[in-house]
Amino acid sequence: MLDVVTIKEVKVKLGALCKQERQRYGMSQEDLATALGLSRFTIQKFENGKNATIDTVLKIANHFEWLDPFYRALKDLEASKDIKSLY
């Protein structure tokens, strides 16, 4: 049987990681929202694994210094030439 990761699982994992990091830094959702120029509701939705724009994901990634590791992972994937379309 295939062990397939779903989009929902990734969204939930990213949301949980955001919440964990935000709390580690002693920030409220409002604090993070203000720092990123977003609404508290946007942060709340993101942390709950709800739909987020790519801009929101990248702003959060940049804030918590995940942007470079994300980019490197994408470059490694590209370099592996093992990219398979899901469609």
PDB file of N, CA, C and O in Angstrom, chain B, residues numbered from 101:
ATOM      1  N   MET B 101       0.837  -1.186   0.000  1.00  0.00           N
ATOM      2  CA  MET B 101       0.000   0.000   0.000  1.00  0.00           C
ATOM      3  C   MET B 101       0.880   1.246   0.000  1.00  0.00           C
ATOM      4  O   MET B 101       1.921   1.283   0.656  1.00  0.00           O
ATOM      5  N   LEU B 102       0.459   2.243  -0.727  1.00  0.00           N
ATOM      6  CA  LEU B 102       1.198   3.491  -0.809  1.00  0.00           C
ATOM      7  C   LEU B 102       1.007   4.330   0.443  1.00  0.00           C
ATOM      8  O   LEU B 102      -0.088   4.403   1.001  1.00  0.00           O
ATOM      9  N   ASP B 103       2.075   4.951   0.866  1.00  0.00           N
ATOM     10  CA  ASP B 103       2.013   5.869   1.993  1.00  0.00           C
ATOM     11  C   ASP B 103       1.991   7.284   1.421  1.00  0.00           C
ATOM     12  O   ASP B 103       3.037   7.906   1.236  1.00  0.00           O
ATOM     13  N   VAL B 104       0.795   7.781   1.145  1.00  0.00           N
ATOM     14  CA  VAL B 104       0.622   9.066   0.481  1.00  0.00           C
ATOM     15  C   VAL B 104       0.332  10.150   1.514  1.00  0.00           C
ATOM     16  O   VAL B 104      -0.512   9.985   2.394  1.00  0.00           O
ATOM     17  N   VAL B 105       1.042  11.246   1.386  1.00  0.00           N
ATOM     18  CA  VAL B 105       0.807  12.410   2.236  1.00  0.00           C
ATOM     19  C   VAL B 105      -0.234  13.278   1.548  1.00  0.00           C
ATOM     20  O   VAL B 105      -0.140  13.542   0.349  1.00  0.00           O
ATOM     21  N   THR B 106      -1.215  13.717   2.305  1.00  0.00           N
ATOM     22  CA  THR B 106      -2.263  14.554   1.722  1.00  0.00           C
ATOM     23  C   THR B 106      -1.955  16.030   1.933  1.00  0.00           C
ATOM     24  O   THR B 106      -1.170  16.401   2.805  1.00  0.00           O
ATOM     25  N   ILE B 107      -2.583  16.853   1.122  1.00  0.00           N
ATOM     26  CA  ILE B 107      -2.439  18.299   1.272  1.00  0.00           C
ATOM     27  C   ILE B 107      -2.931  18.731   2.644  1.00  0.00           C
ATOM     28  O   ILE B 107      -2.312  19.575   3.292  1.00  0.00           O
ATOM     29  N   LYS B 108      -4.033  18.160   3.083  1.00  0.00           N
ATOM     30  CA  LYS B 108      -4.590  18.495   4.403  1.00  0.00           C
ATOM     31  C   LYS B 108      -3.571  18.201   5.505  1.00  0.00           C
ATOM     32  O   LYS B 108      -3.387  19.012   6.412  1.00  0.00           O
ATOM     33  N   GLU B 109      -2.912  17.045   5.429  1.00  0.00           N
ATOM     34  CA  GLU B 109      -1.904  16.699   6.442  1.00  0.00           C
ATOM     35  C   GLU B 109      -0.763  17.719   6.471  1.00  0.00           C
ATOM     36  O   GLU B 109      -0.280  18.085   7.543  1.00  0.00           O
ATOM     37  N   VAL B 110      -0.345  18.166   5.311  1.00  0.00           N
ATOM     38  CA  VAL B 110       0.736  19.153   5.244  1.00  0.00           C
ATOM     39  C   VAL B 110       0.274  20.484   5.834  1.00  0.00           C
ATOM     40  O   VAL B 110       1.015  21.124   6.580  1.00  0.00           O
ATOM     41  N   LYS B 111      -0.952  20.902   5.501  1.00  0.00           N
ATOM     42  CA  LYS B 111      -1.478  22.158   6.043  1.00  0.00           C
ATOM     43  C   LYS B 111      -1.589  22.096   7.563  1.00  0.00           C
ATOM     44  O   LYS B 111      -1.249  23.057   8.253  1.00  0.00           O
ATOM     45  N   VAL B 112      -2.059  20.975   8.081  1.00  0.00           N
ATOM     46  CA  VAL B 112      -2.190  20.814   9.531  1.00  0.00           C
ATOM     47  C   VAL B 112      -0.811  20.825  10.191  1.00  0.00           C
ATOM     48  O   VAL B 112      -0.630  21.438  11.243  1.00  0.00           O
ATOM     49  N   LYS B 113       0.160  20.150   9.577  1.00  0.00           N
ATOM     50  CA  LYS B 113       1.521  20.102  10.135  1.00  0.00           C
ATOM     51  C   LYS B 113       2.167  21.487  10.123  1.00  0.00           C
ATOM     52  O   LYS B 113       2.804  21.880  11.101  1.00  0.00           O
ATOM     53  N   LEU B 114       2.008  22.231   9.020  1.00  0.00           N
ATOM     54  CA  LEU B 114       2.559  23.588   8.966  1.00  0.00           C
ATOM     55  C   LEU B 114       1.899  24.487  10.003  1.00  0.00           C
ATOM     56  O   LEU B 114       2.574  25.286  10.651  1.00  0.00           O
ATOM     57  N   GLY B 115       0.593  24.363  10.163  1.00  0.00           N
ATOM     58  CA  GLY B 115      -0.125  25.155  11.153  1.00  0.00           C
ATOM     59  C   GLY B 115       0.346  24.866  12.565  1.00  0.00           C
ATOM     60  O   GLY B 115       0.544  25.779  13.367  1.00  0.00           O
ATOM     61  N   ALA B 116       0.525  23.581  12.862  1.00  0.00           N
ATOM     62  CA  ALA B 116       0.990  23.184  14.198  1.00  0.00           C
ATOM     63  C   ALA B 116       2.408  23.692  14.451  1.00  0.00           C
ATOM     64  O   ALA B 116       2.728  24.141  15.552  1.00  0.00           O
ATOM     65  N   LEU B 117       3.248  23.617  13.429  1.00  0.00           N
ATOM     66  CA  LEU B 117       4.621  24.103  13.569  1.00  0.00           C
ATOM     67  C   LEU B 117       4.651  25.610  13.790  1.00  0.00           C
ATOM     68  O   LEU B 117       5.434  26.111  14.596  1.00  0.00           O
ATOM     69  N   CYS B 118       3.795  26.327  13.072  1.00  0.00           N
ATOM     70  CA  CYS B 118       3.694  27.780  13.255  1.00  0.00           C
ATOM     71  C   CYS B 118       3.276  28.103  14.681  1.00  0.00           C
ATOM     72  O   CYS B 118       3.883  28.955  15.330  1.00  0.00           O
ATOM     73  N   LYS B 119       2.253  27.433  15.167  1.00  0.00           N
ATOM     74  CA  LYS B 119       1.762  27.677  16.527  1.00  0.00           C
ATOM     75  C   LYS B 119       2.855  27.390  17.553  1.00  0.00           C
ATOM     76  O   LYS B 119       3.054  28.158  18.494  1.00  0.00           O
ATOM     77  N   GLN B 120       3.554  26.288  17.365  1.00  0.00           N
ATOM     78  CA  GLN B 120       4.631  25.906  18.282  1.00  0.00           C
ATOM     79  C   GLN B 120       5.730  26.972  18.314  1.00  0.00           C
ATOM     80  O   GLN B 120       6.185  27.367  19.387  1.00  0.00           O
ATOM     81  N   GLU B 121       6.149  27.431  17.146  1.00  0.00           N
ATOM     82  CA  GLU B 121       7.201  28.444  17.087  1.00  0.00           C
ATOM     83  C   GLU B 121       6.721  29.776  17.651  1.00  0.00           C
ATOM     84  O   GLU B 121       7.452  30.450  18.377  1.00  0.00           O
ATOM     85  N   ARG B 122       5.489  30.151  17.314  1.00  0.00           N
ATOM     86  CA  ARG B 122       4.927  31.404  17.825  1.00  0.00           C
ATOM     87  C   ARG B 122       4.918  31.392  19.345  1.00  0.00           C
ATOM     88  O   ARG B 122       5.309  32.373  19.979  1.00  0.00           O
ATOM     89  N   GLN B 123       4.474  30.294  19.929  1.00  0.00           N
ATOM     90  CA  GLN B 123       4.419  30.182  21.388  1.00  0.00           C
ATOM     91  C   GLN B 123       5.818  30.133  21.996  1.00  0.00           C
ATOM     92  O   GLN B 123       6.049  30.668  23.081  1.00  0.00           O
ATOM     93  N   ARG B 124       6.740  29.494  21.302  1.00  0.00           N
ATOM     94  CA  ARG B 124       8.125  29.428  21.794  1.00  0.00           C
ATOM     95  C   ARG B 124       8.722  30.822  21.913  1.00  0.00           C
ATOM     96  O   ARG B 124       9.512  31.090  22.818  1.00  0.00           O
ATOM     97  N   TYR B 125       8.348  31.701  21.005  1.00  0.00           N
ATOM     98  CA  TYR B 125       8.820  33.085  21.031  1.00  0.00           C
ATOM     99  C   TYR B 125       7.952  33.980  21.907  1.00  0.00           C
ATOM    100  O   TYR B 125       8.194  35.184  21.992  1.00  0.00           O
ATOM    101  N   GLY B 126       6.945  33.405  22.558  1.00  0.00           N
ATOM    102  CA  GLY B 126       6.082  34.179  23.449  1.00  0.00           C
ATOM    103  C   GLY B 126       5.182  35.164  22.718  1.00  0.00           C
ATOM    104  O   GLY B 126       4.827  36.214  23.254  1.00  0.00           O
ATOM    105  N   MET B 127       4.822  34.820  21.501  1.00  0.00           N
ATOM    106  CA  MET B 127       3.990  35.709  20.684  1.00  0.00           C
ATOM    107  C   MET B 127       2.541  35.246  20.698  1.00  0.00           C
ATOM    108  O   MET B 127       2.258  34.048  20.712  1.00  0.00           O
ATOM    109  N   SER B 128       1.633  36.207  20.693  1.00  0.00           N
ATOM    110  CA  SER B 128       0.221  35.889  20.502  1.00  0.00           C
ATOM    111  C   SER B 128      -0.042  35.832  18.993  1.00  0.00           C
ATOM    112  O   SER B 128       0.809  36.224  18.195  1.00  0.00           O
ATOM    113  N   GLN B 129      -1.203  35.351  18.617  1.00  0.00           N
ATOM    114  CA  GLN B 129      -1.578  35.378  17.208  1.00  0.00           C
ATOM    115  C   GLN B 129      -1.602  36.821  16.710  1.00  0.00           C
ATOM    116  O   GLN B 129      -1.200  37.103  15.582  1.00  0.00           O
ATOM    117  N   GLU B 130      -2.070  37.715  17.547  1.00  0.00           N
ATOM    118  CA  GLU B 130      -2.120  39.140  17.186  1.00  0.00           C
ATOM    119  C   GLU B 130      -0.712  39.692  16.963  1.00  0.00           C
ATOM    120  O   GLU B 130      -0.485  40.448  16.018  1.00  0.00           O
ATOM    121  N   ASP B 131       0.234  39.315  17.831  1.00  0.00           N
ATOM    122  CA  ASP B 131       1.621  39.763  17.680  1.00  0.00           C
ATOM    123  C   ASP B 131       2.195  39.319  16.338  1.00  0.00           C
ATOM    124  O   ASP B 131       2.801  40.112  15.616  1.00  0.00           O
ATOM    125  N   LEU B 132       1.996  38.046  16.015  1.00  0.00           N
ATOM    126  CA  LEU B 132       2.524  37.515  14.761  1.00  0.00           C
ATOM    127  C   LEU B 132       1.845  38.187  13.571  1.00  0.00           C
ATOM    128  O   LEU B 132       2.504  38.553  12.598  1.00  0.00           O
ATOM    129  N   ALA B 133       0.545  38.345  13.654  1.00  0.00           N
ATOM    130  CA  ALA B 133      -0.203  38.990  12.576  1.00  0.00           C
ATOM    131  C   ALA B 133       0.322  40.404  12.330  1.00  0.00           C
ATOM    132  O   ALA B 133       0.539  40.798  11.185  1.00  0.00           O
ATOM    133  N   THR B 134       0.522  41.152  13.393  1.00  0.00           N
ATOM    134  CA  THR B 134       1.027  42.524  13.273  1.00  0.00           C
ATOM    135  C   THR B 134       2.420  42.534  12.644  1.00  0.00           C
ATOM    136  O   THR B 134       2.708  43.354  11.772  1.00  0.00           O
ATOM    137  N   ALA B 135       3.277  41.625  13.090  1.00  0.00           N
ATOM    138  CA  ALA B 135       4.641  41.559  12.562  1.00  0.00           C
ATOM    139  C   ALA B 135       4.661  41.250  11.065  1.00  0.00           C
ATOM    140  O   ALA B 135       5.571  41.668  10.349  1.00  0.00           O
ATOM    141  N   LEU B 136       3.652  40.516  10.600  1.00  0.00           N
ATOM    142  CA  LEU B 136       3.616  40.098   9.195  1.00  0.00           C
ATOM    143  C   LEU B 136       2.686  40.944   8.330  1.00  0.00           C
ATOM    144  O   LEU B 136       2.614  40.750   7.116  1.00  0.00           O
ATOM    145  N   GLY B 137       1.985  41.870   8.946  1.00  0.00           N
ATOM    146  CA  GLY B 137       1.034  42.679   8.189  1.00  0.00           C
ATOM    147  C   GLY B 137      -0.194  41.889   7.765  1.00  0.00           C
ATOM    148  O   GLY B 137      -0.771  42.130   6.704  1.00  0.00           O
ATOM    149  N   LEU B 138      -0.583  40.942   8.613  1.00  0.00           N
ATOM    150  CA  LEU B 138      -1.745  40.096   8.346  1.00  0.00           C
ATOM    151  C   LEU B 138      -2.771  40.287   9.459  1.00  0.00           C
ATOM    152  O   LEU B 138      -2.507  40.981  10.442  1.00  0.00           O
ATOM    153  N   SER B 139      -3.930  39.677   9.304  1.00  0.00           N
ATOM    154  CA  SER B 139      -4.928  39.729  10.367  1.00  0.00           C
ATOM    155  C   SER B 139      -4.739  38.552  11.327  1.00  0.00           C
ATOM    156  O   SER B 139      -4.175  37.520  10.961  1.00  0.00           O
ATOM    157  N   ARG B 140      -5.215  38.726  12.546  1.00  0.00           N
ATOM    158  CA  ARG B 140      -5.171  37.628  13.511  1.00  0.00           C
ATOM    159  C   ARG B 140      -5.969  36.438  12.988  1.00  0.00           C
ATOM    160  O   ARG B 140      -5.588  35.287  13.200  1.00  0.00           O
ATOM    161  N   PHE B 141      -7.066  36.717  12.308  1.00  0.00           N
ATOM    162  CA  PHE B 141      -7.905  35.660  11.740  1.00  0.00           C
ATOM    163  C   PHE B 141      -7.119  34.826  10.722  1.00  0.00           C
ATOM    164  O   PHE B 141      -7.295  33.609  10.656  1.00  0.00           O
ATOM    165  N   THR B 142      -6.267  35.460   9.939  1.00  0.00           N
ATOM    166  CA  THR B 142      -5.435  34.737   8.968  1.00  0.00           C
ATOM    167  C   THR B 142      -4.481  33.788   9.685  1.00  0.00           C
ATOM    168  O   THR B 142      -4.307  32.644   9.264  1.00  0.00           O
ATOM    169  N   ILE B 143      -3.866  34.260  10.765  1.00  0.00           N
ATOM    170  CA  ILE B 143      -2.959  33.414  11.545  1.00  0.00           C
ATOM    171  C   ILE B 143      -3.743  32.270  12.184  1.00  0.00           C
ATOM    172  O   ILE B 143      -3.289  31.126  12.179  1.00  0.00           O
ATOM    173  N   GLN B 144      -4.901  32.572  12.727  1.00  0.00           N
ATOM    174  CA  GLN B 144      -5.743  31.548  13.351  1.00  0.00           C
ATOM    175  C   GLN B 144      -6.097  30.464  12.333  1.00  0.00           C
ATOM    176  O   GLN B 144      -5.984  29.275  12.628  1.00  0.00           O
ATOM    177  N   LYS B 145      -6.522  30.869  11.144  1.00  0.00           N
ATOM    178  CA  LYS B 145      -6.878  29.895  10.107  1.00  0.00           C
ATOM    179  C   LYS B 145      -5.663  29.052   9.725  1.00  0.00           C
ATOM    180  O   LYS B 145      -5.767  27.833   9.587  1.00  0.00           O
ATOM    181  N   PHE B 146      -4.526  29.697   9.557  1.00  0.00           N
ATOM    182  CA  PHE B 146      -3.308  28.977   9.182  1.00  0.00           C
ATOM    183  C   PHE B 146      -2.956  27.927  10.241  1.00  0.00           C
ATOM    184  O   PHE B 146      -2.665  26.777   9.911  1.00  0.00           O
ATOM    185  N   GLU B 147      -2.984  28.329  11.501  1.00  0.00           N
ATOM    186  CA  GLU B 147      -2.634  27.403  12.583  1.00  0.00           C
ATOM    187  C   GLU B 147      -3.626  26.248  12.693  1.00  0.00           C
ATOM    188  O   GLU B 147      -3.280  25.182  13.201  1.00  0.00           O
ATOM    189  N   ASN B 148      -4.841  26.450  12.225  1.00  0.00           N
ATOM    190  CA  ASN B 148      -5.849  25.393  12.250  1.00  0.00           C
ATOM    191  C   ASN B 148      -5.857  24.559  10.972  1.00  0.00           C
ATOM    192  O   ASN B 148      -6.749  23.733  10.775  1.00  0.00           O
ATOM    193  N   GLY B 149      -4.878  24.768  10.114  1.00  0.00           N
ATOM    194  CA  GLY B 149      -4.757  23.973   8.905  1.00  0.00           C
ATOM    195  C   GLY B 149      -5.763  24.317   7.827  1.00  0.00           C
ATOM    196  O   GLY B 149      -6.068  23.499   6.959  1.00  0.00           O
ATOM    197  N   LYS B 150      -6.273  25.532   7.891  1.00  0.00           N
ATOM    198  CA  LYS B 150      -7.234  25.984   6.882  1.00  0.00           C
ATOM    199  C   LYS B 150      -6.470  26.596   5.710  1.00  0.00           C
ATOM    200  O   LYS B 150      -5.258  26.795   5.777  1.00  0.00           O
ATOM    201  N   ASN B 151      -7.188  26.883   4.658  1.00  0.00           N
ATOM    202  CA  ASN B 151      -6.574  27.420   3.449  1.00  0.00           C
ATOM    203  C   ASN B 151      -5.793  28.698   3.722  1.00  0.00           C
ATOM    204  O   ASN B 151      -6.239  29.579   4.458  1.00  0.00           O
ATOM    205  N   ALA B 152      -4.626  28.772   3.113  1.00  0.00           N
ATOM    206  CA  ALA B 152      -3.781  29.961   3.226  1.00  0.00           C
ATOM    207  C   ALA B 152      -3.190  30.240   1.853  1.00  0.00           C
ATOM    208  O   ALA B 152      -2.971  29.324   1.061  1.00  0.00           O
ATOM    209  N   THR B 153      -2.940  31.492   1.584  1.00  0.00           N
ATOM    210  CA  THR B 153      -2.289  31.826   0.322  1.00  0.00           C
ATOM    211  C   THR B 153      -0.813  31.466   0.415  1.00  0.00           C
ATOM    212  O   THR B 153      -0.262  31.318   1.505  1.00  0.00           O
ATOM    213  N   ILE B 154      -0.187  31.330  -0.739  1.00  0.00           N
ATOM    214  CA  ILE B 154       1.244  31.061  -0.758  1.00  0.00           C
ATOM    215  C   ILE B 154       2.003  32.223  -0.123  1.00  0.00           C
ATOM    216  O   ILE B 154       3.041  32.014   0.505  1.00  0.00           O
ATOM    217  N   ASP B 155       1.495  33.444  -0.282  1.00  0.00           N
ATOM    218  CA  ASP B 155       2.134  34.605   0.348  1.00  0.00           C
ATOM    219  C   ASP B 155       2.130  34.478   1.869  1.00  0.00           C
ATOM    220  O   ASP B 155       3.126  34.785   2.524  1.00  0.00           O
ATOM    221  N   THR B 156       1.014  34.028   2.426  1.00  0.00           N
ATOM    222  CA  THR B 156       0.935  33.845   3.881  1.00  0.00           C
ATOM    223  C   THR B 156       1.934  32.793   4.332  1.00  0.00           C
ATOM    224  O   THR B 156       2.653  32.992   5.311  1.00  0.00           O
ATOM    225  N   VAL B 157       1.981  31.678   3.623  1.00  0.00           N
ATOM    226  CA  VAL B 157       2.915  30.599   3.967  1.00  0.00           C
ATOM    227  C   VAL B 157       4.345  31.127   3.926  1.00  0.00           C
ATOM    228  O   VAL B 157       5.130  30.867   4.838  1.00  0.00           O
ATOM    229  N   LEU B 158       4.683  31.860   2.880  1.00  0.00           N
ATOM    230  CA  LEU B 158       6.054  32.354   2.742  1.00  0.00           C
ATOM    231  C   LEU B 158       6.385  33.450   3.746  1.00  0.00           C
ATOM    232  O   LEU B 158       7.526  33.530   4.202  1.00  0.00           O
ATOM    233  N   LYS B 159       5.426  34.294   4.102  1.00  0.00           N
ATOM    234  CA  LYS B 159       5.663  35.305   5.144  1.00  0.00           C
ATOM    235  C   LYS B 159       5.958  34.631   6.485  1.00  0.00           C
ATOM    236  O   LYS B 159       6.875  35.033   7.202  1.00  0.00           O
ATOM    237  N   ILE B 160       5.183  33.616   6.812  1.00  0.00           N
ATOM    238  CA  ILE B 160       5.399  32.898   8.069  1.00  0.00           C
ATOM    239  C   ILE B 160       6.743  32.171   8.029  1.00  0.00           C
ATOM    240  O   ILE B 160       7.503  32.196   8.997  1.00  0.00           O
ATOM    241  N   ALA B 161       7.023  31.526   6.904  1.00  0.00           N
ATOM    242  CA  ALA B 161       8.304  30.822   6.749  1.00  0.00           C
ATOM    243  C   ALA B 161       9.478  31.786   6.907  1.00  0.00           C
ATOM    244  O   ALA B 161      10.463  31.471   7.576  1.00  0.00           O
ATOM    245  N   ASN B 162       9.370  32.939   6.299  1.00  0.00           N
ATOM    246  CA  ASN B 162      10.438  33.929   6.400  1.00  0.00           C
ATOM    247  C   ASN B 162      10.597  34.425   7.838  1.00  0.00           C
ATOM    248  O   ASN B 162      11.716  34.576   8.328  1.00  0.00           O
ATOM    249  N   HIS B 163       9.481  34.673   8.504  1.00  0.00           N
ATOM    250  CA  HIS B 163       9.525  35.184   9.877  1.00  0.00           C
ATOM    251  C   HIS B 163      10.248  34.214  10.819  1.00  0.00           C
ATOM    252  O   HIS B 163      11.030  34.631  11.673  1.00  0.00           O
ATOM    253  N   PHE B 164       9.978  32.927  10.652  1.00  0.00           N
ATOM    254  CA  PHE B 164      10.582  31.927  11.539  1.00  0.00           C
ATOM    255  C   PHE B 164      11.865  31.313  10.963  1.00  0.00           C
ATOM    256  O   PHE B 164      12.349  30.287  11.440  1.00  0.00           O
ATOM    257  N   GLU B 165      12.399  31.968   9.926  1.00  0.00           N
ATOM    258  CA  GLU B 165      13.664  31.554   9.304  1.00  0.00           C
ATOM    259  C   GLU B 165      13.602  30.147   8.714  1.00  0.00           C
ATOM    260  O   GLU B 165      14.564  29.383   8.799  1.00  0.00           O
ATOM    261  N   TRP B 166      12.460  29.818   8.115  1.00  0.00           N
ATOM    262  CA  TRP B 166      12.293  28.536   7.417  1.00  0.00           C
ATOM    263  C   TRP B 166      12.436  28.709   5.916  1.00  0.00           C
ATOM    264  O   TRP B 166      12.498  27.718   5.189  1.00  0.00           O
ATOM    265  N   LEU B 167      12.490  29.938   5.434  1.00  0.00           N
ATOM    266  CA  LEU B 167      12.475  30.188   4.003  1.00  0.00           C
ATOM    267  C   LEU B 167      13.689  29.563   3.317  1.00  0.00           C
ATOM    268  O   LEU B 167      13.546  28.916   2.280  1.00  0.00           O
ATOM    269  N   ASP B 168      14.863  29.747   3.876  1.00  0.00           N
ATOM    270  CA  ASP B 168      16.067  29.176   3.274  1.00  0.00           C
ATOM    271  C   ASP B 168      16.007  27.646   3.223  1.00  0.00           C
ATOM    272  O   ASP B 168      16.287  27.070   2.171  1.00  0.00           O
ATOM    273  N   PRO B 169      15.651  26.966   4.322  1.00  0.00           N
ATOM    274  CA  PRO B 169      15.540  25.507   4.230  1.00  0.00           C
ATOM    275  C   PRO B 169      14.469  25.045   3.223  1.00  0.00           C
ATOM    276  O   PRO B 169      14.662  24.046   2.531  1.00  0.00           O
ATOM    277  N   PHE B 170      13.351  25.768   3.144  1.00  0.00           N
ATOM    278  CA  PHE B 170      12.323  25.430   2.149  1.00  0.00           C
ATOM    279  C   PHE B 170      12.894  25.553   0.739  1.00  0.00           C
ATOM    280  O   PHE B 170      12.714  24.674  -0.103  1.00  0.00           O
ATOM    281  N   TYR B 171      13.585  26.662   0.505  1.00  0.00           N
ATOM    282  CA  TYR B 171      14.141  26.903  -0.821  1.00  0.00           C
ATOM    283  C   TYR B 171      15.176  25.836  -1.177  1.00  0.00           C
ATOM    284  O   TYR B 171      15.202  25.338  -2.303  1.00  0.00           O
ATOM    285  N   ARG B 172      16.018  25.494  -0.223  1.00  0.00           N
ATOM    286  CA  ARG B 172      17.036  24.460  -0.467  1.00  0.00           C
ATOM    287  C   ARG B 172      16.394  23.111  -0.764  1.00  0.00           C
ATOM    288  O   ARG B 172      16.877  22.368  -1.618  1.00  0.00           O
ATOM    289  N   ALA B 173      15.317  22.794  -0.072  1.00  0.00           N
ATOM    290  CA  ALA B 173      14.607  21.537  -0.333  1.00  0.00           C
ATOM    291  C   ALA B 173      14.034  21.526  -1.747  1.00  0.00           C
ATOM    292  O   ALA B 173      14.068  20.501  -2.428  1.00  0.00           O
ATOM    293  N   LEU B 174      13.509  22.666  -2.184  1.00  0.00           N
ATOM    294  CA  LEU B 174      12.991  22.767  -3.550  1.00  0.00           C
ATOM    295  C   LEU B 174      14.108  22.610  -4.571  1.00  0.00           C
ATOM    296  O   LEU B 174      13.945  21.922  -5.578  1.00  0.00           O
ATOM    297  N   LYS B 175      15.240  23.249  -4.309  1.00  0.00           N
ATOM    298  CA  LYS B 175      16.389  23.132  -5.219  1.00  0.00           C
ATOM    299  C   LYS B 175      16.888  21.696  -5.273  1.00  0.00           C
ATOM    300  O   LYS B 175      17.247  21.208  -6.344  1.00  0.00           O
ATOM    301  N   ASP B 176      16.915  21.005  -4.125  1.00  0.00           N
ATOM    302  CA  ASP B 176      17.339  19.605  -4.094  1.00  0.00           C
ATOM    303  C   ASP B 176      16.371  18.727  -4.886  1.00  0.00           C
ATOM    304  O   ASP B 176      16.788  17.821  -5.607  1.00  0.00           O
ATOM    305  N   LEU B 177      15.092  19.002  -4.746  1.00  0.00           N
ATOM    306  CA  LEU B 177      14.082  18.258  -5.495  1.00  0.00           C
ATOM    307  C   LEU B 177      14.261  18.482  -6.989  1.00  0.00           C
ATOM    308  O   LEU B 177      14.203  17.542  -7.781  1.00  0.00           O
ATOM    309  N   GLU B 178      14.475  19.724  -7.359  1.00  0.00           N
ATOM    310  CA  GLU B 178      14.694  20.056  -8.766  1.00  0.00           C
ATOM    311  C   GLU B 178      15.944  19.363  -9.304  1.00  0.00           C
ATOM    312  O   GLU B 178      15.942  18.836 -10.416  1.00  0.00           O
ATOM    313  N   ALA B 179      16.997  19.370  -8.514  1.00  0.00           N
ATOM    314  CA  ALA B 179      18.262  18.771  -8.930  1.00  0.00           C
ATOM    315  C   ALA B 179      18.168  17.258  -9.056  1.00  0.00           C
ATOM    316  O   ALA B 179      18.885  16.651  -9.851  1.00  0.00           O
ATOM    317  N   SER B 180      17.289  16.653  -8.277  1.00  0.00           N
ATOM    318  CA  SER B 180      17.166  15.194  -8.321  1.00  0.00           C
ATOM    319  C   SER B 180      16.516  14.729  -9.619  1.00  0.00           C
ATOM    320  O   SER B 180      16.611  13.554  -9.974  1.00  0.00           O
ATOM    321  N   LYS B 181      15.868  15.628 -10.319  1.00  0.00           N
ATOM    322  CA  LYS B 181      15.174  15.337 -11.567  1.00  0.00           C
ATOM    323  C   LYS B 181      14.212  14.158 -11.397  1.00  0.00           C
ATOM    324  O   LYS B 181      13.933  13.418 -12.340  1.00  0.00           O
ATOM    325  N   ASP B 182      13.726  14.010 -10.195  1.00  0.00           N
ATOM    326  CA  ASP B 182      12.795  12.923  -9.867  1.00  0.00           C
ATOM    327  C   ASP B 182      11.416  13.511  -9.571  1.00  0.00           C
ATOM    328  O   ASP B 182      10.682  13.014  -8.717  1.00  0.00           O
ATOM    329  N   ILE B 183      11.083  14.570 -10.289  1.00  0.00           N
ATOM    330  CA  ILE B 183       9.807  15.239 -10.072  1.00  0.00           C
ATOM    331  C   ILE B 183       8.731  14.519 -10.885  1.00  0.00           C
ATOM    332  O   ILE B 183       8.834  14.395 -12.105  1.00  0.00           O
ATOM    333  N   LYS B 184       7.709  14.052 -10.190  1.00  0.00           N
ATOM    334  CA  LYS B 184       6.632  13.348 -10.842  1.00  0.00           C
ATOM    335  C   LYS B 184       5.355  14.171 -10.696  1.00  0.00           C
ATOM    336  O   LYS B 184       5.030  14.649  -9.609  1.00  0.00           O
ATOM    337  N   SER B 185       4.657  14.324 -11.777  1.00  0.00           N
ATOM    338  CA  SER B 185       3.409  15.074 -11.755  1.00  0.00           C
ATOM    339  C   SER B 185       2.329  14.266 -11.055  1.00  0.00           C
ATOM    340  O   SER B 185       2.253  13.046 -11.204  1.00  0.00           O
ATOM    341  N   LEU B 186       1.492  14.960 -10.289  1.00  0.00           N
ATOM    342  CA  LEU B 186       0.359  14.303  -9.653  1.00  0.00           C
ATOM    343  C   LEU B 186      -0.857  14.317 -10.552  1.00  0.00           C
ATOM    344  O   LEU B 186      -1.892  13.754 -10.195  1.00  0.00           O
ATOM    345  N   TYR B 187      -0.757  14.951 -11.716  1.00  0.00           N
ATOM    346  CA  TYR B 187      -1.914  15.116 -12.589  1.00  0.00           C
ATOM    347  C   TYR B 187      -1.788  14.336 -13.867  1.00  0.00           C
ATOM    348  O   TYR B 187      -2.688  14.376 -14.706  1.00  0.00           O
TER     349      TYR B 187
END
